[in-house]
Amino acid sequence: MSGKTILIQSEVIGRGNDELGEILMSNFLTKLAESKEKPAVLVFWHTGVKLVAQGSWALGHLKKLEQQGVEILACSTCLDFFELTDKVAVGQPTNMVKIVQSMLITDMVCL
């Protein structure tokens, strides 16, 4: 495990074409799970929380990462906003205090 926190802010990577963005996010999560080095934490906020919810195409990737020891956190304010709090299928809801602490004690990467 590395001392990194990866912040996932959206269901897709990039802007302009969501179909391409979903392909890129899928590739990113696949390669991250296959990588020897793993981040300590994946934080999901804004529309990124949709990836941890029931029915998400990303659940297989995220469950594999969680089994490999990556902590998966989802912003509880965001989950509430999108009415997904009771639909979290991987990881755990968390508050902004925990998210800020994670950002401060690890290197931060934003997607």
C-alpha positions in Angstrom: 0.0 0.0 0.0 1.2 3.5 -0.8 0.4 6.5 1.3 -1.9 7.9 -1.4 -5.6 8.9 -1.4 -7.3 9.0 -4.7 -10.3 11.3 -4.9 -12.9 10.2 -7.4 -15.2 13.2 -8.2 -17.3 11.8 -11.0 -18.6 8.5 -12.6 -16.3 9.3 -15.5 -12.8 10.5 -16.2 -12.6 13.8 -18.2 -15.3 16.0 -19.7 -17.0 16.2 -23.0 -18.0 12.6 -23.7 -19.4 10.4 -21.0 -19.1 7.2 -23.0 -15.4 7.7 -23.4 -15.1 8.9 -19.7 -16.8 5.6 -18.5 -14.4 3.6 -20.6 -11.4 5.5 -19.1 -12.8 5.1 -15.5 -13.2 1.3 -16.1 -9.7 1.0 -17.5 -8.3 3.0 -14.6 -10.0 0.9 -11.9 -9.0 -2.4 -13.7 -5.4 -1.3 -14.0 -5.4 -0.1 -10.4 -6.7 -3.5 -9.2 -3.9 -5.2 -11.2 -1.2 -2.9 -10.0 1.3 -4.1 -7.5 1.1 -0.7 -5.7 -2.3 0.3 -4.3 -3.5 3.5 -2.8 -4.4 3.5 0.9 -7.8 5.1 0.3 -10.3 5.8 -2.5 -12.6 8.7 -1.7 -15.8 9.1 -3.7 -17.7 12.4 -3.7 -20.0 14.4 -5.9 -21.4 12.1 -8.6 -18.5 9.7 -8.0 -20.6 8.2 -5.1 -22.8 6.6 -7.8 -20.0 4.2 -8.5 -20.3 2.6 -5.0 -24.1 2.2 -5.1 -26.1 -0.9 -6.0 -26.4 -1.4 -9.8 -23.1 0.4 -10.6 -21.0 -1.1 -13.4 -17.9 -0.5 -11.2 -18.8 -2.7 -8.2 -16.7 -5.6 -9.3 -13.6 -3.4 -9.7 -14.2 -1.7 -6.3 -14.9 -4.9 -4.4 -11.7 -6.4 -5.7 -9.8 -3.3 -4.6 -11.5 -3.4 -1.2 -10.5 -7.1 -0.8 -6.9 -6.1 -1.6 -6.9 -3.7 1.4 -7.9 -0.4 -0.2 -10.2 1.6 2.1 -13.2 2.9 0.1 -15.0 5.9 1.5 -18.1 7.6 0.1 -19.2 11.2 1.1 -22.3 10.8 3.2 -23.5 14.3 2.2 -23.3 13.3 -1.5 -25.0 10.0 -0.8 -27.8 11.8 0.9 -28.1 14.3 -1.9 -28.5 11.5 -4.5 -30.7 9.4 -2.2 -28.1 6.6 -2.2 -27.3 6.2 1.5 -29.2 2.9 1.8 -27.8 1.7 -1.5 -24.1 1.6 -0.7 -22.8 -1.7 -2.0 -19.1 -1.3 -1.4 -17.1 0.7 1.1 -18.6 2.9 3.8 -20.2 6.3 4.1 -18.0 8.9 5.8 -18.1 12.5 6.7 -16.0 15.5 5.6 -13.8 15.3 8.7 -12.6 11.8 7.8 -12.1 12.9 4.2 -10.0 15.9 5.2 -8.0 13.8 7.6 -7.2 11.3 4.8 -6.2 14.1 2.5 -3.9 15.6 5.1 -2.0 12.4 6.1 -1.5 11.0 2.6 -0.5 12.2 -0.9 -3.6 13.3 -2.8 -4.5 12.4 -6.4 -7.7 13.8 -7.9 -9.7 12.2 -10.8 
